[in-house]
Amino acid sequence: MPATTWVPPPEGFLKINVDATVSASGCSSGLVIRGSDGHVLLAIGLQHQGIVNPYMAELLANRDAISFVASRSLTHVIVEGDSEVVVNQVRQGVSEDSIGGPVLRECLQILSSLSVCIEFRAVPRSANSDAYRVVRKALLLSLVELESFDFLGWLL
């Protein structure tokens, strides 16, 4: 059974908590990156216009985390999210022809190009609360505000 509160990653690992939420006009995804000491290193909120499907939003949040890992050449990462379906699909590397198929294939393509230790875990919302707070704030902000918003200061 997963922990119901956030647990730091092992020494030498980063943990990225991801979440997503939707509105009538689109969705936002949020990432909270922490080190093994538990301190927040970075909090990122992104908006995706026109995406109103919760499953797609969660896939995009995972894609954003994978893209972040790839762009920073990180090597030891745990990605946690509260969508067990999405976490299992990404973890198992199963591509499908559903509505999320193209985004899932993009996730798997990026992962296949990386030589990293990256683990995906499903956690309850209670262990993902900071990512949820970032994603809710990102949804409320306009794109201009979002580009300059200090999520790290706000989260702390």
C-alpha positions as CSV (number, residue, x, y, z in Angstrom):
1,M,0.0,0.0,0.0
2,P,1.5,3.4,-1.0
3,A,2.2,6.0,1.7
4,T,-0.6,8.5,2.3
5,T,1.9,11.4,2.8
6,W,4.8,12.5,0.7
7,V,8.0,10.5,1.2
8,P,11.4,11.8,0.2
9,P,13.3,9.9,-2.5
10,P,16.4,7.9,-1.7
11,E,19.8,9.6,-1.5
12,G,21.0,10.5,-5.0
13,F,17.5,10.6,-6.5
14,L,15.1,13.4,-7.4
15,K,11.4,13.0,-7.1
16,I,9.0,14.8,-9.4
17,N,5.4,14.8,-8.4
18,V,3.0,15.5,-11.2
19,D,-0.7,16.4,-11.4
20,A,-3.2,17.9,-13.8
21,T,-6.6,19.5,-13.8
22,V,-9.0,20.6,-16.5
23,S,-11.4,23.5,-17.0
24,A,-13.8,24.4,-19.9
25,S,-11.0,26.0,-21.9
26,G,-8.0,23.7,-21.3
27,C,-5.9,22.1,-18.6
28,S,-2.8,22.8,-16.6
29,S,-0.1,20.4,-15.5
30,G,2.1,20.9,-12.5
31,L,5.5,19.5,-11.5
32,V,7.2,19.7,-8.1
33,I,10.8,18.6,-8.0
34,R,12.5,17.7,-4.7
35,G,15.8,16.2,-3.6
36,S,16.4,13.5,-1.1
37,D,16.4,16.1,1.7
38,G,12.8,16.9,0.9
39,H,13.4,20.5,-0.1
40,V,11.5,21.8,-3.1
41,L,14.0,22.6,-5.9
42,L,11.6,23.7,-8.5
43,A,7.8,24.0,-9.1
44,I,6.5,24.3,-12.6
45,G,3.0,25.0,-13.9
46,L,2.1,24.7,-17.5
47,Q,-1.1,25.4,-19.4
48,H,-2.4,23.3,-22.3
49,Q,-5.2,25.1,-24.3
50,G,-8.0,23.0,-25.7
51,I,-7.4,19.9,-23.6
52,V,-10.4,19.2,-21.5
53,N,-10.1,15.4,-21.0
54,P,-8.7,14.5,-17.5
55,Y,-7.0,11.4,-18.9
56,M,-5.2,13.5,-21.5
57,A,-4.3,16.1,-18.9
58,E,-2.6,13.5,-16.7
59,L,-0.8,12.1,-19.7
60,L,0.5,15.6,-20.6
61,A,1.7,16.1,-17.0
62,N,3.7,12.9,-17.2
63,R,5.0,13.9,-20.6
64,D,6.1,17.3,-19.1
65,A,8.0,15.4,-16.4
66,I,9.7,13.1,-18.8
67,S,10.6,16.1,-21.1
68,F,12.0,17.9,-18.0
69,V,14.2,14.9,-17.2
70,A,15.4,14.6,-20.8
71,S,16.1,18.4,-21.1
72,R,18.2,18.4,-17.8
73,S,19.9,15.1,-18.5
74,L,18.9,13.8,-15.1
75,T,19.8,10.3,-14.3
76,H,18.0,9.1,-11.1
77,V,14.4,10.1,-10.9
78,I,11.2,9.0,-9.4
79,V,8.0,10.4,-11.0
80,E,4.9,10.2,-8.8
81,G,1.3,10.9,-9.9
82,D,-2.1,10.2,-8.6
83,S,-3.5,8.8,-11.9
84,E,-2.9,5.1,-11.5
85,V,-4.1,4.3,-15.0
86,V,-1.6,6.8,-16.6
87,V,1.2,5.7,-14.3
88,N,0.7,2.1,-15.2
89,Q,0.5,2.8,-18.9
90,V,3.8,4.8,-18.9
91,R,5.5,2.3,-16.6
92,Q,4.5,-0.7,-18.7
93,G,5.3,1.0,-21.9
94,V,2.1,0.0,-23.5
95,S,1.1,2.2,-26.4
96,E,-2.6,2.2,-27.5
97,D,-4.9,3.7,-30.0
98,S,-7.1,5.5,-27.5
99,I,-7.5,9.3,-27.4
100,G,-4.2,9.5,-25.5
101,G,-2.3,7.3,-27.8
102,P,-0.2,10.0,-29.5
103,V,0.9,11.5,-26.2
104,L,1.6,8.1,-24.7
105,R,3.7,7.2,-27.7
106,E,5.6,10.5,-27.3
107,C,6.3,9.6,-23.6
108,L,7.6,6.2,-24.6
109,Q,9.7,7.6,-27.4
110,I,11.4,10.1,-25.1
111,L,11.9,7.4,-22.5
112,S,13.5,5.0,-25.0
113,S,16.0,7.7,-26.0
114,L,17.2,8.2,-22.4
115,S,19.7,6.1,-20.5
116,V,18.4,7.0,-17.0
117,C,17.0,5.3,-14.0
118,I,13.5,6.6,-13.9
119,E,10.7,5.0,-11.9
120,F,7.0,5.8,-12.1
121,R,4.8,5.4,-9.1
122,A,1.1,5.9,-8.4
123,V,0.4,7.6,-5.1
124,P,-2.8,8.8,-3.4
125,R,-3.8,12.5,-3.8
126,S,-2.8,13.1,-0.2
127,A,0.8,12.2,-1.1
128,N,0.6,14.5,-4.2
129,S,-0.8,17.6,-2.6
130,D,1.9,20.1,-3.5
131,A,1.7,19.2,-7.2
132,Y,-2.1,19.6,-7.0
133,R,-1.7,23.1,-5.4
134,V,0.7,24.1,-8.2
135,V,-1.7,22.8,-10.9
136,R,-4.7,24.6,-9.5
137,K,-2.8,27.9,-9.3
138,A,-1.5,27.5,-12.9
139,L,-5.1,26.9,-14.1
140,L,-6.2,30.2,-12.6
141,L,-3.4,32.3,-14.1
142,S,-3.3,33.7,-17.6
143,L,-0.4,32.6,-19.8
144,V,1.4,35.9,-19.4
145,E,1.3,35.7,-15.7
146,L,2.2,32.0,-15.8
147,E,5.5,32.7,-17.6
148,S,6.7,34.9,-14.8
149,F,5.0,33.4,-11.8
150,D,7.3,32.2,-9.0
151,F,5.7,28.8,-8.1
152,L,8.6,28.0,-5.8
153,G,8.1,31.1,-3.6
154,W,4.3,30.6,-3.7
155,L,4.5,26.9,-2.8
156,L,6.8,27.5,0.2
